[in-house]
């Protein structure tokens, strides 16, 4: 069995797909499989993915589903001890898996290892992620609640700890499903990171993250409400951090002219988590 399952979800991603898959094949660490989940693409994505041979395990949905559902389905097919995410328009640098696995294998309590990442567009490299945010290691839940400092293409998970959660990706979320997952995981387990940029996040007008950014504040409020419902003690034990996230979401909703309902905390919030 491969040690790492690389999850690539794709919906009509032919434009950048070869670059993404090639960046996995270029890894210095080679004990991996790609789980390629085609979310009912109508372009040449299927031909591209299937052209790489048996190391790319190709699956296709009959109809297009949410990205969260597609990711859950892909992870259910993963055979590796570790799960890594790569969107079909992003890239990995050659030593990504080697350096992140080194940390994960040193400490079996770590559920997620992430890294710095370079943001780029058609004109070239723009800036590295850690120049904009401050990374944290260990029990990072409070810091993560205050600021989403982990970029999805850098994430490498320990699959056994992912499977201790009630669910992996919330299929109702569109823009903050990665943030939601990392928060629920960070509430239970420590994280670690590699300081250097080991991936590249592509900025382009056609990306889902660019087209649907307006959904983020509303989804953050829904995410926070569900998190507090599952762990009521968060509302009191992390009250300042909860207020920071909620106030920021309300501010963004206010700028867009949308009024968000207050996050339900209620009497149950006074119980210990």
N, C-alpha and C positions, 0 to 999 in steps of 0.2 A: 504494500500500500504506500502511496506517496505521503510524505510528511506534511505537505502544505497543499491545501485546495484553494486555488485562485478563482474567485467568483467574478465573472464578467457578465453583466446583464446588458442586453442590447435591444434597442428599438430603432431600426433604420439608422444604424451608426456606421455605414460603409465608409464615410469620408475619412475618418481617423482610425478605423479599426485595425488595419495592418500595423500601424505604429504601436498601438497599445499591445497587441499580441506579441509583436516582435520584441518589445521591451521585457516581456516575461521570458521569452526564449533566450534573451541575452543575459539572464541572471547568472551570477557566479555560483549561486546555490541552485542545484538542478533537480532536487527531489520534490517535484511538484506535479500537480495536474491542474488543468484549467476546466472549470465547470462553466460552460458557455450557455447562458439561458437566452434564447431568442424569443423576445416578447411579441411574436407575430409580426416580424419585420416584412416589408414588401420590397425592399431594395436588395442589393447583392450581399448583405451581411452573412447570410447562410453559406453562400459559396465561399466567401473569404474564410470564415471560421472552419468550415469542413475541409478546407484545403491544407490545413496544418497537420493532419494525421491524428493518430490515436491519443496523443497527449492533450488534445482538446476534445473533451467529452461534450458533444453537442446535444442540446435539448431545445424543443420549440413548443411554445404555447399555441393552442388553436386560436385563441382570441387574446387581445391585449389586456393585461391586468395592471394593477398598480405596481409600481416599482417595489414596494415593500413585499407584496405577495410574490412577485417574481424572484426577489432575493431569498425569501424564505424557501421557496421551491428549489432554488439552486443549492442552497445550503443543505437541504435535506438529502441531496445527492452526493454531498462532499464526503470523501473517505479519509481526508487528512486529519492529523492531530491538531493542525492550525488552519485557520481560515483567514484569507486576505481578500480585500476588496479592491477592484480596479474597474473604473468606468471606462467605456470604450472610446472616450476622447482624451483620456489622461495617459501618463507614461510613468514607468518606473526606471530609476537609474540602476546600473548593473549590480551594485552591492546591497540593494535594499533588503532582500530576504536574508542574506547571509548575516548582516549586522543586526537586524531586528530579532532573528531567531537566536542569536548568541545571548541576548538579554533574556528572552523568554525561557530558554533552556537552563539558564543559571538560577532562575527563581520561579519555581512551579506555582507560587501563589499569584503571580502576575497574570491578569486576565487579558490585558491588551497592551501591546507595544505600538507606539506611533512614532512619527519622526517629523523633522522639518520638511518643508516642501517648497519648490520653486513655482511661482505663478508666472505664466507666460501667455503670449498671444502670437498672432501671425508675424509680428515684428520682432519677436525674441523674448528673452527673459525680462520680467518686470521687477519682481521683488520676492524675497523669501518670506515664508509664512511667519517664522519666529521673530522677524523684525517688526511684525504687527501685533503679535500676541506673545504672552509669556508662558512657556510650557511648565507643567508641574508633574511630579512623579509621586508615587505612593498612593495614599488615600486622597484622591483629588476631587471627591464629590462636591464639596463646597465651592471650590474654585471653578469647577466645570459648570455649576449652577449659575455662577455669576458671569461666565464668559465661555462660549463654545470655542475652545482653542485647538481642537483636533480636526484635521482635514481627512476626509473619508478615504482617499486613495493611499494614505499612509498607514491605515489600520491593519494590524495583524492580531487576530484573536486566538485565544486558547479555546478550542471547540468544546471541550468538556465543561468549561465554566459558562460558555454561552448557553449550553443546554440545561443549566440549572435555573435559568430564567423561565417565567411563565410563558413567554413568547419571545422571539428574537426581534423581528421588525414589526412595528405597528403598521398594519396594512391600510389604516385609515389616514395616515399622514403622507404628505407628498414631499415637503421640503425639509422637515426636521426629523425624519425617521432615524438618521444616523446619530443625531444629538440625543434623541430619546433613548436609543439603545445604549449609548455610552454612559448616560446618566444612571440608568438602571443597573448597569454593570459596575460603575464606579461606586455606587452606594454599598456594594458588597465586597469588592475586591480592589487591590492596588493596581496601578498602571505604571508603565515605564516608557521612556522615550529615548531616541537617538537624536543628538543635537544637530547633526548635519542633514542637509536636504537629500532625501533618498527617492524622491518622486517629483513629478511635474504636473501641476494642475492647469489645464488649458482653459483660458478665458476666451469665449467666443459668443456671438449674439444668438446662435442657434441652440445653446445649451439650456436644459430644463431649469437649472439653477438661475439662469439669467432671466428667463421668460416668466418664472413663477415666484420671484422673490416677494411679491406682494402677499403671499400666503404665510410667510414666516411668522409675523407677530400673532396672528390668530391661532396658528398651529402651536406656537410656544405656549399660549394660554391653555389650550386643550391638553397639551402634553403635561403641563404643570399640574393641572387639575387631576388628571389620571394618576400621576406620580404621588400626589398627596393622598389621594383616596387609597392607594395601595400601601402607603407608608405614612400614616397620619402624623407621626412624630416629626416629620420633615418641616411641617408648618411652624412648629415651635423651636425645634433645635437649630433650624437654619433660617429663622424668620427674616433676617436682614437680606440674605441671599435670595430668598423667595421674593421678597418685596422688590429687589433690584431687577430681577427678571420680569416680574409682572409689570412694574412701572415702565420699563423699557418697551415692553410689548404694547402697553396702553399708549405710550407716546407715539410709537410708530403707527398704531391704528388711528390715533387722533390726526396725525399728519395726512393720512389717506382719507380722512373723513368717515371712518368706520368706528363705531363705538363697540368696545368689547365688554362682555359681562365680567364681573369680578370673579376671581378664582374662588371656588367654594372651599372653605376651610372648616367651618362648623364646629360643633362641640366635640366631634370625634377627633379633631385635630389636636386636642389636648392629651390624647393617649400617647403612650410611648410607641415608637415604631417597632 
